[in-house]
Amino acid sequence: MIGEERKLKFINYFSYGITDFIGAGAFALTSAWLLYFYTTFCGLTLVEASSIFALARIVDAVASPTMGFITDNFHKTRLGRKFGRRKFFLLISIPLVICYSFIWMTGFSYLYYLMTYIIFEIVYTMILIPYDTLAAEMTSNYKVRAKLTSARMYCAQFSAFVAAFLPGRLINALGKESSGSFLYAGAIFTGIFIVVLILVYNFTWERSLEEIKSTESKEPKVKLGIGQNIQKIYIDLITTLKIQTFRAHLGMYIGGYLAQDTFNAVFTYFIVFALFKDAVLVSNLLAIMYIFQIAGVGIATYVTLKVSPGSAFRIVSSLFMLSIFGYLAIYGVGADSVIALYVVSAVAGLGRGGINFIPWNNYTFVPDVDEIVSGGRREGVFAGFMSFLRKASQALAIFVVGIILQEFNFVSGIKQQSHEALTAMVVILVLVPLAFLIVGIIGSYKFKITDASHSILKKEIERIKNGGLKSDVDDITRSTVEVLTGWKYENLWGNNPVGYENWKKYNRVEKPLISNSTPKNIAD
């Protein structure tokens, strides 16, 4: 028997939210400064520096889906039953996260920087994938999940503000030519990471073992070989794309985050070289941007709850677009107004805060839609896919920016860049983010989860799990579920090739397994 949901207190919201210091904080520090740090203080060329991010993604193509698979199944081990299938990995990451400090050291070879970054990315994956599943596991309530996501995003924007503001203060204190500013910033963030991991381990929870077992097949398990497990990981991963809501979510997620990643990758170069400002002003502009991102989260939260996530995404994307045109105008007229830069950065923050919030709020509902399609709970699979896409988008953005700037005659270590390099910076800052935002806006029109539709979905899941017949479904529920899933109602609950076990059955009989009764992988 599954017990009632636990009530969340402030410490639960805070501990869940503050953990995104590791996600957003590390990402903000890395995306804004690491490429600049490598090329300015470590003696790497732009191609060498950007290739580090690309090579790390090859490792992550294996690590992220594997981690998702492991956390979905770790409850079958003694350690998983004792410490939690998700939280065990948060616990062991506490001492491992110290590797973040080693990224920010100078005087080493390309191989050192490649290996330290890859090691951190593996640890980062061990943290973020279990963490990303927690909101969906702690509660099934639409509004409570939105509040958890809001807590996460508020903390994320604050951490991004610290990541932007702190290097500027350290540069002022230690001098513009000192690399120590970034090492101290990395060390401070490492200490914060340790504290937040302790908090999230102690004040969050995951789905109970009883509830996990209720969604697992009652049929005897067949032990899979290594090859079959690898096949399972990637079939589970690929079949997530058969969920209509997830595809729409990915449009917003990839569009919104790639727009920001390309913007972030070139922003420091644009301000320093195209507008002839210094790194301290870059830090201050990013700090203002991240302060206003906090307000952007509030705007997006309100519109999401009052109207819909899709409408909210379109509003905040328009704000970010407006700011991009603002930077272009400042460059085009040759304006030297620092105030104008601060105003445009504030508008950018309002848009970016919402763009950050909405996809992560949407994601918490995707496993619910998947449950009625696949008949199981696959939070780890979706978290693995999301983590891989998130890090791949950042790496792709940084790698492409590095290649383009080098091709257009950017030279590391000099202050005066060629006209071709400056033009490339402006094009990357303006046209590329705009194109990705349009992709996200298209996806927003296809995302149909609202409080009302999610409530209908939840009720139908409970009805079937409690022994109800599929033939008894009412017309409103049928149409709502079909819109959310992209499947005919008769093909739900595992009667399709979504998920490894269903995929095997589907391919064995070469047709959907239509049934009017509760499937075997749903609890009695």
Secondary structure in CASP SS format (residue, H / E / C, confidence):
PFRMAT SS
TARGET T0000
AUTHOR 0000-0000-0000
METHOD secondary structure of the structure
MODEL  1
M C 1.00
I C 1.00
G C 1.00
E C 1.00
E C 1.00
R C 1.00
K C 1.00
L C 1.00
K C 1.00
F H 1.00
I H 1.00
N H 1.00
Y H 1.00
F H 1.00
S H 1.00
Y H 1.00
G H 1.00
I H 1.00
T C 1.00
D H 1.00
F H 1.00
I H 1.00
G H 1.00
A H 1.00
G H 1.00
A H 1.00
F H 1.00
A H 1.00
L H 1.00
T H 1.00
S H 1.00
A H 1.00
W H 1.00
L H 1.00
L H 1.00
Y H 1.00
F H 1.00
Y H 1.00
T H 1.00
T H 1.00
F H 1.00
C C 1.00
G C 1.00
L C 1.00
T C 1.00
L H 1.00
V H 1.00
E H 1.00
A H 1.00
S H 1.00
S H 1.00
I H 1.00
F H 1.00
A H 1.00
L H 1.00
A H 1.00
R H 1.00
I H 1.00
V H 1.00
D H 1.00
A H 1.00
V H 1.00
A H 1.00
S H 1.00
P H 1.00
T H 1.00
M H 1.00
G H 1.00
F H 1.00
I H 1.00
T H 1.00
D H 1.00
N H 1.00
F H 1.00
H H 1.00
K H 1.00
T C 1.00
R H 1.00
L H 1.00
G H 1.00
R H 1.00
K H 1.00
F H 1.00
G C 1.00
R C 1.00
R C 1.00
K H 1.00
F H 1.00
F H 1.00
L H 1.00
L H 1.00
I H 1.00
S H 1.00
I H 1.00
P H 1.00
L H 1.00
V H 1.00
I H 1.00
C H 1.00
Y H 1.00
S H 1.00
F H 1.00
I H 1.00
W H 1.00
M C 1.00
T C 1.00
G C 1.00
F C 1.00
S C 1.00
Y H 1.00
L H 1.00
Y H 1.00
Y H 1.00
L H 1.00
M H 1.00
T H 1.00
Y H 1.00
I H 1.00
I H 1.00
F H 1.00
E H 1.00
I H 1.00
V H 1.00
Y H 1.00
T H 1.00
M H 1.00
I H 1.00
L H 1.00
I H 1.00
P H 1.00
Y H 1.00
D H 1.00
T H 1.00
L H 1.00
A H 1.00
A H 1.00
E H 1.00
M H 1.00
T C 1.00
S C 1.00
N C 1.00
Y H 1.00
K H 1.00
V H 1.00
R H 1.00
A H 1.00
K H 1.00
L H 1.00
T H 1.00
S H 1.00
A H 1.00
R H 1.00
M H 1.00
Y H 1.00
C H 1.00
A H 1.00
Q H 1.00
F H 1.00
S H 1.00
A H 1.00
F H 1.00
V H 1.00
A H 1.00
A H 1.00
F H 1.00
L H 1.00
P H 1.00
G H 1.00
R H 1.00
L H 1.00
I H 1.00
N H 1.00
A H 1.00
L H 1.00
G C 1.00
K C 1.00
E C 1.00
S C 1.00
S C 1.00
G H 1.00
S H 1.00
F H 1.00
L H 1.00
Y H 1.00
A H 1.00
G H 1.00
A H 1.00
I H 1.00
F H 1.00
T H 1.00
G H 1.00
I H 1.00
F H 1.00
I H 1.00
V H 1.00
V H 1.00
L H 1.00
I H 1.00
L H 1.00
V H 1.00
Y H 1.00
N H 1.00
F H 1.00
T C 1.00
W C 1.00
E C 1.00
R C 1.00
S C 1.00
L H 1.00
E H 1.00
E H 1.00
I H 1.00
K H 1.00
S H 1.00
T C 1.00
E C 1.00
S C 1.00
K C 1.00
E C 1.00
P C 1.00
K C 1.00
V C 1.00
K C 1.00
L C 1.00
G C 1.00
I H 1.00
G H 1.00
Q H 1.00
N H 1.00
I H 1.00
Q H 1.00
K H 1.00
I H 1.00
Y H 1.00
I H 1.00
D H 1.00
L H 1.00
I H 1.00
T H 1.00
T H 1.00
L H 1.00
K H 1.00
I C 1.00
Q H 1.00
T H 1.00
F H 1.00
R H 1.00
A H 1.00
H H 1.00
L H 1.00
G H 1.00
M H 1.00
Y H 1.00
I H 1.00
G H 1.00
G H 1.00
Y H 1.00
L H 1.00
A H 1.00
Q H 1.00
D H 1.00
T H 1.00
F H 1.00
N H 1.00
A H 1.00
V H 1.00
F H 1.00
T H 1.00
Y H 1.00
F H 1.00
I H 1.00
V H 1.00
F H 1.00
A H 1.00
L C 1.00
F C 1.00
K C 1.00
D C 1.00
A H 1.00
V H 1.00
L H 1.00
V H 1.00
S H 1.00
N H 1.00
L H 1.00
L H 1.00
A H 1.00
I H 1.00
M H 1.00
Y H 1.00
I H 1.00
F H 1.00
Q H 1.00
I H 1.00
A H 1.00
G H 1.00
V H 1.00
G H 1.00
I H 1.00
A H 1.00
T H 1.00
Y H 1.00
V H 1.00
T H 1.00
L H 1.00
K H 1.00
V C 1.00
S C 1.00
P H 1.00
G H 1.00
S H 1.00
A H 1.00
F H 1.00
R H 1.00
I H 1.00
V H 1.00
S H 1.00
S H 1.00
L H 1.00
F H 1.00
M H 1.00
L H 1.00
S H 1.00
I H 1.00
F H 1.00
G H 1.00
Y H 1.00
L H 1.00
A H 1.00
I H 1.00
Y H 1.00
G H 1.00
V H 1.00
G C 1.00
A C 1.00
D C 1.00
S C 1.00
V H 1.00
I H 1.00
A H 1.00
L H 1.00
Y H 1.00
V H 1.00
V H 1.00
S H 1.00
A H 1.00
V H 1.00
A H 1.00
G H 1.00
L H 1.00
G H 1.00
R H 1.00
G H 1.00
G H 1.00
I H 1.00
N H 1.00
F H 1.00
I H 1.00
P H 1.00
W H 1.00
N H 1.00
N H 1.00
Y H 1.00
T C 1.00
F C 1.00
V H 1.00
P H 1.00
D H 1.00
V H 1.00
D H 1.00
E H 1.00
I H 1.00
V H 1.00
S H 1.00
G C 1.00
G C 1.00
R C 1.00
R C 1.00
E H 1.00
G H 1.00
V H 1.00
F H 1.00
A H 1.00
G H 1.00
F H 1.00
M H 1.00
S H 1.00
F H 1.00
L H 1.00
R H 1.00
K H 1.00
A H 1.00
S H 1.00
Q H 1.00
A H 1.00
L H 1.00
A H 1.00
I H 1.00
F H 1.00
V H 1.00
V H 1.00
G H 1.00
I H 1.00
I H 1.00
L H 1.00
Q H 1.00
E H 1.00
F C 1.00
N C 1.00
F C 1.00
V C 1.00
S C 1.00
G C 1.00
I C 1.00
K C 1.00
Q C 1.00
Q C 1.00
S C 1.00
H H 1.00
E H 1.00
A H 1.00
L H 1.00
T H 1.00
A H 1.00
M H 1.00
V H 1.00
V H 1.00
I H 1.00
L H 1.00
V H 1.00
L H 1.00
V H 1.00
P H 1.00
L H 1.00
A H 1.00
F H 1.00
L H 1.00
I H 1.00
V H 1.00
G H 1.00
I H 1.00
I H 1.00
G H 1.00
S H 1.00
Y C 1.00
K C 1.00
F C 1.00
K C 1.00
I C 1.00
T C 1.00
D H 1.00
A H 1.00
S H 1.00
H H 1.00
S H 1.00
I H 1.00
L H 1.00
K H 1.00
K H 1.00
E H 1.00
I H 1.00
E H 1.00
R H 1.00
I H 1.00
K H 1.00
N C 1.00
G C 1.00
G C 1.00
L C 1.00
K H 1.00
S H 1.00
D H 1.00
V C 1.00
D C 1.00
D H 1.00
I H 1.00
T H 1.00
R H 1.00
S H 1.00
T H 1.00
V H 1.00
E H 1.00
V H 1.00
L H 1.00
T H 1.00
G C 1.00
W C 1.00
K C 1.00
Y H 1.00
E H 1.00
N H 1.00
L C 1.00
W C 1.00
G C 1.00
N C 1.00
N C 1.00
P C 1.00
V C 1.00
G C 1.00
Y H 1.00
E H 1.00
N H 1.00
W H 1.00
K H 1.00
K H 1.00
Y H 1.00
N H 1.00
R H 1.00
V H 1.00
E C 1.00
K C 1.00
P C 1.00
L C 1.00
I C 1.00
S C 1.00
N C 1.00
S C 1.00
T C 1.00
P C 1.00
K C 1.00
N C 1.00
I C 1.00
A C 1.00
D C 1.00
END
